[in-house]
Amino acid sequence: MKKLAATIFFDAFALTLLGLIIVMSASSTYSIVKFDNVFHLFNAHVLKVIMGVGLMILFCFIPYDIYKEYSKPAIIFITIVLFLTLFFAPEVKGAGRRFELGPLSFQPSDAAKLILMMHLSALMVAKKDILDNFKHGFLFLFFWVVVVAGLILVQPNVSNAVLIVAVSLTMMYVGGAKLAHIASTTFFSLIGAGSAAMIFPHSRGRIMTFIHSFSNGGDINLQVKQALYGLGSGGLFGVGMGHSRQSNLFLPEAYGDFIFAIFGEELGFIGSVILMLCFVLFFIAGILIAKKTKDPFGQLLAFGITFSTTLYAFVNIAVATGFFPTTGLPLPFISYGGTSLIFLCVSVGILVNIALANSKDAPVREKQAAEGAKA
């Protein structure tokens, strides 16, 4: 388990450092034009990386059992914050998703995603005997998913809400919920999310443009078109670090959601494949940690963190390559970001702690599990 913990930590750390380099390249032209300082966005990102890595190290040493005890007050608190976001968060590009706190911004949905995974893990352990009961077990857990995802949906942040539901339902299936309950809930969730997506103008526009691109052979949108130009011009080995052409304002906000296109342009197909393999390595190591963890709460939380991080990564890549409609979700560890990067680093620290705790305390945990089963 110690080797798996080291794999997770250094994989995440290496991706974060690589993200620093790519953000510098992708944001330099925009920083000059917008702020008259080539390092403006890079400096802001460095601060967030330092905070994130510091918290990652800190959470490696905080016993993960504590999250089970405080998951309920935490989920109530973040629910209230999400509710307040709807009324007090400043509107940016038609959505109110974050609070500005001086040089930093706080996006509650990033914290809510992690807290929800903690609370679901705790509830599944507490209700393991009735989880297969739709009314008294399954719906009790799914209530919190609806509350959190629903508040994020109406910000509006449709894509994030959909992925949170997907991660939650997958965790519940792994935790012992019936496949029939998962399937029926997924069906109605898709109907609800699809209806909501068509209500909000920005998401409706993205979906319809994506659909029309198949029927008439047109482009999905400007960002995807320029992203594909960047990926195509990168060739096999790329144009070289810092030599991206698309970052010269051809690809809007290239340092954010579409940073994978800059990565592919500068490091080519080989670099892009290596990046995806890093996320595959993260997934394999995280799943092995979850599998080898003796404590059910730790198992479920480790799985949730691993699956969520990997899912968000490959959805972002799918968007940048035109396979999914534009979502506005960052590429984990790589994209310029604030709370998304910080809470991602916190999640990695928790995952490492789960691995380390079960590595050194395996005999003790096995004894505790056996005693709990007898009781």
Sine and cosine of phi, psi and omega as CSV:
sin_phi,cos_phi,sin_psi,cos_psi,sin_omega,cos_omega
0.00,0.00,-0.51,0.86,0.02,-1.00
-0.90,0.43,-0.61,0.80,0.03,-1.00
-0.92,0.39,-0.61,0.79,0.05,-1.00
-0.92,0.39,-0.63,0.78,0.05,-1.00
-0.88,0.47,-0.69,0.72,0.02,-1.00
-0.90,0.43,-0.62,0.78,0.01,-1.00
-0.88,0.47,-0.74,0.68,0.01,-1.00
-0.88,0.48,-0.74,0.68,-0.08,-1.00
-0.89,0.45,-0.78,0.63,-0.09,-1.00
-0.96,0.27,-0.48,0.87,0.10,-1.00
-0.90,0.43,-0.75,0.66,0.02,-1.00
-0.90,0.43,-0.65,0.76,-0.01,-1.00
-0.90,0.43,-0.68,0.73,0.01,-1.00
-0.91,0.42,-0.66,0.75,0.03,-1.00
-0.89,0.45,-0.62,0.79,0.01,-1.00
-0.91,0.41,-0.68,0.73,0.04,-1.00
-0.91,0.42,-0.64,0.77,0.07,-1.00
-0.89,0.46,-0.62,0.78,0.06,-1.00
-0.87,0.50,-0.61,0.80,0.04,-1.00
-0.85,0.53,-0.72,0.69,-0.04,-1.00
-0.91,0.42,-0.71,0.70,-0.04,-1.00
-0.93,0.37,-0.61,0.79,0.04,-1.00
-0.89,0.46,-0.64,0.77,0.04,-1.00
-0.86,0.51,-0.72,0.69,0.00,-1.00
-0.92,0.39,-0.68,0.73,-0.11,-0.99
-0.97,0.25,-0.40,0.91,-0.12,-0.99
-0.96,-0.26,-0.13,0.99,-0.15,-0.99
-0.89,0.46,-0.74,0.67,-0.02,-1.00
-0.91,0.42,-0.70,0.71,0.02,-1.00
-0.87,0.49,-0.64,0.77,-0.01,-1.00
-0.90,0.44,-0.62,0.78,0.01,-1.00
-0.92,0.40,-0.73,0.69,-0.05,-1.00
-0.93,0.38,-0.69,0.72,-0.11,-0.99
-1.00,0.09,-0.64,0.77,-0.14,-0.99
-0.85,-0.52,-0.01,1.00,0.00,-1.00
0.85,0.52,0.55,0.84,0.00,-1.00
-0.46,-0.89,0.92,-0.39,-0.09,-1.00
-0.87,0.49,-0.41,0.91,-0.07,-1.00
-0.98,-0.21,0.15,0.99,-0.13,-0.99
-0.85,0.53,-0.84,0.54,-0.03,-1.00
-0.94,0.34,-0.58,0.82,0.03,-1.00
-0.88,0.48,-0.70,0.71,0.01,-1.00
-0.88,0.47,-0.65,0.76,0.03,-1.00
-0.90,0.43,-0.62,0.78,0.00,-1.00
-0.94,0.35,-0.61,0.79,0.04,-1.00
-0.86,0.52,-0.69,0.73,0.02,-1.00
-0.86,0.51,-0.68,0.73,-0.01,-1.00
-0.94,0.35,-0.59,0.81,0.05,-1.00
-0.91,0.42,-0.68,0.73,0.03,-1.00
-0.88,0.48,-0.71,0.71,0.05,-1.00
-0.88,0.47,-0.70,0.71,-0.04,-1.00
-0.90,0.44,-0.75,0.66,-0.02,-1.00
-0.91,0.42,-0.62,0.79,0.06,-1.00
-0.87,0.49,-0.70,0.71,0.04,-1.00
-0.93,0.37,-0.56,0.83,0.05,-1.00
-0.86,0.50,-0.73,0.69,0.02,-1.00
-0.90,0.43,-0.69,0.73,-0.01,-1.00
-0.87,0.50,-0.74,0.67,-0.07,-1.00
-0.95,0.30,-0.22,0.98,0.12,-0.99
-0.91,0.42,-0.38,0.93,-0.10,-0.99
-0.93,-0.37,0.02,1.00,0.06,-1.00
-1.00,-0.02,0.86,-0.51,-0.02,-1.00
-0.83,0.56,0.81,-0.58,-0.10,-1.00
-0.94,0.35,-0.31,0.95,0.00,-1.00
-0.86,0.51,-0.44,0.90,-0.07,-1.00
-0.90,0.43,-0.46,0.89,-0.05,-1.00
-0.93,0.36,-0.49,0.87,0.03,-1.00
-0.92,0.40,-0.61,0.79,-0.04,-1.00
-0.94,0.33,-0.58,0.81,-0.10,-1.00
-0.95,-0.31,0.24,0.97,-0.05,-1.00
-0.92,0.39,-0.58,0.82,-0.04,-1.00
-0.92,0.38,-0.79,0.61,0.06,-1.00
-0.88,0.48,-0.52,0.85,0.00,-1.00
-0.92,0.38,-0.67,0.74,-0.03,-1.00
-0.94,0.33,-0.56,0.83,0.06,-1.00
-0.92,0.39,-0.68,0.73,-0.01,-1.00
-0.89,0.45,-0.73,0.68,-0.05,-1.00
-0.94,0.33,-0.46,0.89,0.09,-1.00
-0.90,0.43,-0.67,0.74,0.04,-1.00
-0.89,0.45,-0.67,0.74,0.01,-1.00
-0.89,0.45,-0.68,0.73,0.04,-1.00
-0.88,0.47,-0.62,0.78,0.03,-1.00
-0.90,0.43,-0.68,0.73,0.01,-1.00
-0.92,0.39,-0.48,0.87,0.03,-1.00
-0.86,0.51,-0.57,0.82,-0.03,-1.00
-0.90,0.44,-0.43,0.90,-0.10,-0.99
-0.95,-0.32,-0.48,0.88,-0.15,-0.99
-0.89,-0.45,-0.24,0.97,0.01,-1.00
-0.96,0.28,0.72,-0.70,0.02,-1.00
-0.89,0.45,0.60,-0.80,-0.04,-1.00
-0.99,0.13,0.80,-0.61,0.04,-1.00
-0.78,-0.62,0.85,-0.52,-0.01,-1.00
0.81,0.59,0.64,0.77,0.09,-1.00
1.00,0.09,0.11,0.99,-0.03,-1.00
-0.65,-0.76,0.62,-0.79,0.09,-1.00
-0.95,-0.31,0.99,-0.15,-0.14,-0.99
-0.87,-0.50,-0.26,0.97,-0.15,-0.99
-0.58,-0.82,0.40,-0.92,0.10,-0.99
-0.97,-0.25,0.67,-0.74,0.05,-1.00
-1.00,-0.01,0.85,-0.53,-0.01,-1.00
-0.87,-0.49,0.97,0.23,-0.05,-1.00
0.92,0.39,-0.80,-0.60,0.00,-1.00
-0.97,0.26,-0.19,0.98,-0.04,-1.00
-0.93,-0.36,0.36,-0.93,0.10,-0.99
-0.81,-0.58,0.54,-0.84,-0.02,-1.00
-0.88,-0.48,0.88,-0.47,0.04,-1.00
-0.96,-0.27,0.97,-0.24,-0.11,-0.99
-0.84,0.55,-0.47,0.88,-0.04,-1.00
-0.89,0.46,-0.50,0.86,0.02,-1.00
-0.93,0.38,-0.66,0.75,0.06,-1.00
-0.94,0.34,-0.63,0.78,-0.04,-1.00
-0.88,0.47,-0.62,0.79,0.00,-1.00
-0.87,0.49,-0.72,0.69,0.00,-1.00
-0.94,0.35,-0.68,0.73,-0.01,-1.00
-0.91,0.42,-0.62,0.79,0.03,-1.00
-0.89,0.46,-0.66,0.75,0.04,-1.00
-0.88,0.47,-0.64,0.77,0.05,-1.00
-0.89,0.46,-0.72,0.69,-0.08,-1.00
-0.94,0.34,-0.64,0.77,0.06,-1.00
-0.89,0.46,-0.66,0.75,0.02,-1.00
-0.88,0.48,-0.69,0.73,0.01,-1.00
-0.91,0.41,-0.67,0.75,-0.01,-1.00
-0.92,0.39,-0.62,0.78,0.00,-1.00
-0.92,0.40,-0.53,0.85,0.07,-1.00
-0.95,0.32,-0.68,0.73,-0.04,-1.00
-0.93,0.37,-0.54,0.84,-0.08,-1.00
-0.91,-0.42,0.49,0.87,-0.06,-1.00
-0.87,0.49,-0.50,0.87,-0.05,-1.00
-0.98,0.21,-0.34,0.94,-0.03,-1.00
-0.85,-0.53,0.25,0.97,-0.03,-1.00
-0.90,0.44,-0.46,0.89,0.02,-1.00
-0.99,0.16,-0.05,1.00,0.08,-1.00
-1.00,0.02,0.88,-0.48,-0.14,-0.99
-0.89,0.46,-0.72,0.69,-0.11,-0.99
-0.97,0.25,-0.75,0.66,-0.14,-0.99
-1.00,-0.05,-0.31,0.95,-0.01,-1.00
-0.93,-0.37,-0.92,0.39,-0.11,-0.99
-0.87,0.50,-0.77,0.63,-0.05,-1.00
-0.91,0.42,-0.51,0.86,0.02,-1.00
-0.89,0.47,-0.65,0.76,0.03,-1.00
-0.96,0.29,-0.70,0.71,-0.09,-1.00
-0.92,0.39,-0.37,0.93,0.07,-1.00
-0.82,0.58,-0.71,0.71,-0.03,-1.00
-0.94,0.35,-0.53,0.85,0.06,-1.00
-0.90,0.43,-0.70,0.71,0.00,-1.00
-0.89,0.45,-0.68,0.73,-0.02,-1.00
-0.88,0.47,-0.80,0.60,-0.06,-1.00
-0.92,0.39,-0.78,0.62,-0.02,-1.00
-0.90,0.43,-0.59,0.81,0.00,-1.00
-0.90,0.43,-0.68,0.73,0.01,-1.00
-0.92,0.39,-0.54,0.84,0.05,-1.00
-0.96,0.28,-0.59,0.81,-0.01,-1.00
-0.87,0.50,-0.67,0.74,-0.10,-0.99
-1.00,0.09,0.09,1.00,0.02,-1.00
-0.90,0.44,-0.64,0.77,0.01,1.00
-1.00,-0.10,0.60,-0.80,0.07,-1.00
-0.58,-0.81,0.96,0.28,-0.17,-0.99
-0.90,0.44,-0.74,0.68,-0.08,-1.00
-0.89,0.46,-0.68,0.74,0.01,-1.00
-0.90,0.43,-0.66,0.75,0.01,-1.00
-0.89,0.45,-0.66,0.75,-0.01,-1.00
-0.90,0.44,-0.69,0.72,-0.01,-1.00
-0.93,0.36,-0.55,0.83,0.06,-1.00
-0.90,0.45,-0.67,0.74,0.06,-1.00
-0.89,0.45,-0.67,0.74,-0.01,-1.00
-0.88,0.47,-0.71,0.71,0.02,-1.00
-0.90,0.43,-0.69,0.73,-0.04,-1.00
-0.90,0.44,-0.71,0.70,0.00,-1.00
-0.91,0.41,-0.60,0.80,0.05,-1.00
-0.91,0.42,-0.68,0.74,0.06,-1.00
-0.87,0.49,-0.66,0.75,-0.02,-1.00
-0.92,0.39,-0.58,0.81,0.07,-1.00
-0.92,0.40,-0.70,0.72,0.04,-1.00
-0.89,0.45,-0.55,0.83,-0.03,-1.00
-0.97,0.24,-0.17,0.99,0.08,-1.00
0.85,-0.53,0.07,1.00,0.04,-1.00
-0.93,0.36,0.47,-0.88,-0.01,-1.00
-0.94,0.35,0.63,-0.78,0.01,-1.00
-0.87,0.49,-0.59,0.81,0.01,-1.00
-0.89,0.46,-0.65,0.76,0.03,-1.00
-0.91,0.40,-0.66,0.75,0.00,-1.00
-0.90,0.43,-0.71,0.71,-0.05,-1.00
-0.90,0.43,-0.72,0.69,-0.02,-1.00
-0.92,0.40,-0.64,0.77,0.02,-1.00
-0.92,0.39,-0.63,0.78,0.04,-1.00
-0.88,0.47,-0.68,0.74,0.00,-1.00
-0.86,0.51,-0.77,0.64,-0.02,-1.00
-0.95,0.32,-0.50,0.87,0.06,-1.00
-0.92,0.40,-0.64,0.77,0.03,-1.00
-0.90,0.43,-0.64,0.77,0.05,-1.00
-0.89,0.45,-0.71,0.70,-0.01,-1.00
-0.91,0.42,-0.70,0.71,-0.01,-1.00
-0.92,0.40,-0.64,0.77,0.02,-1.00
-0.90,0.44,-0.65,0.76,0.03,-1.00
-0.90,0.43,-0.69,0.72,0.01,-1.00
-0.90,0.43,-0.65,0.76,-0.01,-1.00
-0.88,0.47,-0.55,0.83,0.00,-1.00
-0.99,0.16,-0.26,0.97,0.04,-1.00
-0.98,0.19,-0.69,0.72,-0.03,-1.00
-0.98,0.20,0.80,-0.60,-0.11,-0.99
-0.85,0.53,-0.68,0.73,-0.10,-1.00
-0.92,0.39,-0.67,0.75,0.00,-1.00
-0.96,0.29,-0.59,0.81,0.04,-1.00
-0.89,0.46,-0.66,0.75,0.01,-1.00
-0.89,0.46,-0.67,0.74,0.00,-1.00
-0.90,0.43,-0.69,0.73,-0.04,-1.00
-0.92,0.38,-0.71,0.71,-0.04,-1.00
-0.92,0.40,-0.62,0.79,0.05,-1.00
-0.90,0.44,-0.63,0.78,0.02,-1.00
-0.90,0.43,-0.69,0.73,0.00,-1.00
-0.91,0.41,-0.69,0.73,-0.03,-1.00
-0.91,0.41,-0.45,0.89,0.00,-1.00
-0.90,0.44,-0.46,0.89,0.04,-1.00
-0.99,0.15,-0.62,0.79,-0.08,-1.00
-0.97,0.25,-0.57,0.82,-0.04,-1.00
-0.91,-0.42,0.04,1.00,0.05,-1.00
0.95,0.31,0.31,0.95,-0.01,-1.00
-1.00,0.09,-0.06,-1.00,0.03,-1.00
-0.99,0.16,0.47,-0.88,0.01,-1.00
-0.94,0.33,-0.82,0.57,0.14,-0.99
-0.25,-0.97,0.06,-1.00,-0.07,-1.00
-0.87,0.50,-0.69,0.72,-0.05,-1.00
-0.89,0.46,-0.72,0.70,-0.01,-1.00
-0.91,0.41,-0.64,0.77,0.03,-1.00
-0.86,0.51,-0.75,0.66,0.00,-1.00
-0.94,0.35,-0.54,0.84,0.05,-1.00
-0.90,0.44,-0.67,0.74,0.01,-1.00
-0.92,0.38,-0.58,0.82,0.10,-1.00
-0.87,0.49,-0.69,0.72,-0.01,-1.00
-0.90,0.43,-0.72,0.69,0.00,-1.00
-0.90,0.44,-0.63,0.78,0.00,-1.00
-0.93,0.36,-0.64,0.77,-0.03,-1.00
-0.95,0.31,-0.29,0.96,0.02,-1.00
-0.94,0.35,-0.44,0.90,0.01,-1.00
0.88,0.48,-0.53,-0.85,-0.07,-1.00
-0.98,0.18,-0.67,0.74,-0.11,-0.99
-0.91,-0.42,-0.06,1.00,0.05,-1.00
1.00,0.05,0.19,-0.98,-0.01,-1.00
-1.00,0.00,-0.10,1.00,0.02,-1.00
0.96,-0.28,0.54,-0.84,-0.01,-1.00
-0.87,0.49,0.76,-0.65,0.03,-1.00
0.99,0.12,0.05,1.00,-0.06,-1.00
-0.94,-0.35,0.35,0.94,0.01,-1.00
-0.90,0.43,0.69,-0.72,0.09,-1.00
-1.00,-0.04,-0.55,0.84,-0.05,-1.00
-0.92,0.40,-0.43,0.90,0.01,-1.00
-0.95,0.30,-0.15,0.99,0.04,-1.00
-0.99,0.12,0.76,0.65,0.09,-1.00
0.94,0.33,0.13,0.99,0.12,-0.99
-0.96,0.28,-0.65,0.76,0.06,-1.00
-0.98,-0.18,0.94,-0.33,-0.06,-1.00
-0.85,0.52,0.74,-0.67,0.04,-1.00
0.73,0.68,0.82,0.57,-0.09,-1.00
-0.90,0.43,-0.32,0.95,-0.05,-1.00
-0.99,0.15,-0.10,1.00,-0.08,-1.00
-0.96,-0.27,-0.93,-0.38,-0.13,-0.99
-0.92,0.40,-0.44,0.90,-0.07,-1.00
-0.96,-0.30,0.45,0.89,-0.03,-1.00
-0.92,0.39,-0.38,0.93,0.04,-1.00
-0.87,0.50,-0.54,0.84,0.02,-1.00
-0.91,0.41,-0.65,0.76,0.05,-1.00
-0.92,0.39,-0.66,0.76,0.04,-1.00
-0.86,0.51,-0.74,0.68,-0.01,-1.00
-0.92,0.40,-0.57,0.82,0.02,-1.00
-0.92,0.39,-0.68,0.73,-0.08,-1.00
-0.99,0.15,-0.53,0.85,-0.06,-1.00
-0.92,-0.39,-0.04,1.00,0.13,-0.99
0.95,0.30,-0.12,-0.99,-0.02,-1.00
-0.88,0.47,-0.66,0.75,-0.01,-1.00
-0.88,0.47,-0.73,0.69,0.02,-1.00
-0.89,0.45,-0.63,0.77,0.01,-1.00
-0.91,0.42,-0.66,0.75,0.03,-1.00
-0.90,0.43,-0.67,0.74,0.03,-1.00
-0.88,0.47,-0.66,0.75,0.04,-1.00
-0.87,0.49,-0.72,0.69,0.01,-1.00
-0.91,0.42,-0.57,0.83,0.05,-1.00
-0.92,0.40,-0.52,0.86,0.07,-1.00
-0.89,0.45,-0.63,0.78,0.05,-1.00
-0.95,0.32,-0.57,0.82,0.09,-1.00
-0.90,0.43,-0.67,0.74,0.05,-1.00
-0.87,0.48,-0.68,0.74,0.05,-1.00
-0.86,0.51,-0.70,0.72,-0.02,-1.00
-0.90,0.43,-0.74,0.68,-0.03,-1.00
-0.89,0.46,-0.72,0.69,-0.01,-1.00
-0.90,0.44,-0.66,0.75,0.00,-1.00
-0.92,0.40,-0.66,0.76,0.03,-1.00
-0.91,0.41,-0.62,0.78,0.04,-1.00
-0.91,0.42,-0.61,0.80,0.08,-1.00
-0.88,0.47,-0.73,0.68,0.01,-1.00
-0.87,0.49,-0.66,0.75,-0.04,-1.00
-0.92,0.40,-0.61,0.79,-0.08,-1.00
-1.00,0.02,-0.14,0.99,0.02,-1.00
-0.95,0.30,0.74,-0.67,-0.06,-1.00
-0.99,0.13,-0.50,0.87,-0.05,-1.00
-0.99,0.12,0.83,-0.56,-0.02,-1.00
-0.84,0.55,-0.63,0.78,0.02,-1.00
-0.89,0.46,-0.72,0.70,0.03,-1.00
-0.90,0.44,-0.62,0.78,0.04,-1.00
-0.85,0.52,-0.78,0.62,-0.07,-1.00
-0.92,0.38,-0.65,0.76,0.00,-1.00
-0.92,0.39,-0.66,0.75,0.04,-1.00
-0.89,0.46,-0.68,0.74,0.03,-1.00
-0.89,0.45,-0.71,0.70,-0.03,-1.00
-0.86,0.50,-0.73,0.69,0.01,-1.00
-0.88,0.47,-0.72,0.70,-0.03,-1.00
-0.90,0.44,-0.77,0.64,-0.05,-1.00
-0.91,0.42,-0.68,0.73,-0.02,-1.00
-0.88,0.47,-0.75,0.66,-0.03,-1.00
-0.87,0.49,-0.71,0.70,-0.03,-1.00
-0.93,0.37,-0.66,0.76,0.01,-1.00
-0.88,0.48,-0.73,0.69,0.00,-1.00
-0.88,0.47,-0.60,0.80,0.00,-1.00
-0.90,0.44,-0.75,0.67,-0.08,-1.00
-0.98,0.22,-0.41,0.91,0.14,-0.99
-0.93,0.38,-0.68,0.73,0.04,-1.00
-0.86,0.50,-0.70,0.71,0.00,-1.00
-0.91,0.41,-0.62,0.78,0.02,-1.00
-0.90,0.44,-0.60,0.80,0.04,-1.00
-0.92,0.39,-0.72,0.70,-0.04,-1.00
-0.90,0.43,-0.44,0.90,0.00,-1.00
-0.99,-0.15,0.08,1.00,0.11,-0.99
1.00,0.06,0.18,0.98,-0.01,-1.00
-1.00,0.10,-0.42,0.91,0.03,-1.00
-0.84,-0.55,0.40,-0.92,0.14,-0.99
-0.89,0.46,0.41,-0.91,0.01,-1.00
-0.86,0.50,0.74,-0.67,-0.10,-1.00
-0.91,-0.42,-0.50,0.86,-0.07,-1.00
0.99,0.11,0.29,0.96,0.01,-1.00
-0.99,-0.10,0.68,-0.73,-0.03,-1.00
-0.97,0.25,0.33,-0.94,0.11,-0.99
-1.00,0.09,0.90,-0.43,-0.07,-1.00
-0.77,0.63,0.72,-0.70,0.04,-1.00
0.96,0.29,-0.37,0.93,-0.16,-0.99
-0.97,-0.23,-0.73,0.68,-0.08,-1.00
-0.91,0.41,0.48,-0.88,0.18,-0.98
-0.87,0.49,0.74,-0.67,-0.03,-1.00
-0.21,-0.98,0.15,-0.99,0.02,-1.00
-0.91,-0.42,-0.99,-0.14,-0.04,-1.00
-0.91,0.41,-0.48,0.88,0.02,-1.00
-0.87,0.49,-0.71,0.71,0.02,-1.00
-0.94,0.35,-0.67,0.75,-0.05,-1.00
-0.91,0.42,-0.73,0.69,-0.01,-1.00
-0.96,0.29,-0.43,0.91,0.12,-0.99
-0.91,0.40,-0.67,0.74,0.05,-1.00
-0.91,0.42,-0.63,0.78,0.08,-1.00
-0.87,0.50,-0.68,0.73,0.01,-1.00
-0.87,0.49,-0.67,0.74,0.02,-1.00
-0.90,0.44,-0.66,0.75,0.05,-1.00
-0.86,0.50,-0.67,0.75,0.04,-1.00
-0.90,0.44,-0.68,0.74,0.00,-1.00
-0.89,0.46,-0.66,0.75,0.04,-1.00
-0.90,0.44,-0.65,0.76,0.01,-1.00
-0.90,0.44,-0.62,0.79,0.05,-1.00
-0.87,0.50,-0.68,0.73,0.00,-1.00
-0.91,0.42,-0.72,0.69,-0.04,-1.00
-0.92,0.39,-0.66,0.75,-0.02,-1.00
-0.89,0.45,-0.65,0.76,-0.01,-1.00
-0.99,0.17,-0.22,0.98,0.06,-1.00
-0.98,0.20,-0.71,0.70,-0.07,-1.00
-1.00,-0.02,-0.37,0.93,-0.06,-1.00
-0.93,-0.38,0.32,0.95,-0.06,-1.00
-0.82,0.57,-0.74,0.67,0.01,-1.00
-0.88,0.47,-0.65,0.76,-0.01,-1.00
-0.91,0.42,-0.68,0.73,-0.03,-1.00
-0.92,0.38,-0.58,0.81,0.04,-1.00
-0.90,0.43,-0.65,0.76,0.02,-1.00
-0.91,0.42,-0.68,0.73,0.01,-1.00
-0.90,0.44,-0.64,0.77,0.02,-1.00
-0.91,0.42,-0.63,0.77,0.02,-1.00
-0.92,0.39,-0.66,0.75,0.03,-1.00
-0.90,0.44,-0.63,0.77,0.01,-1.00
-0.91,0.41,-0.59,0.80,0.00,-1.00
-0.92,0.38,-0.63,0.78,0.03,-1.00
-0.92,0.39,-0.62,0.79,-0.02,-1.00
-0.92,0.38,0.00,0.00,0.00,0.00
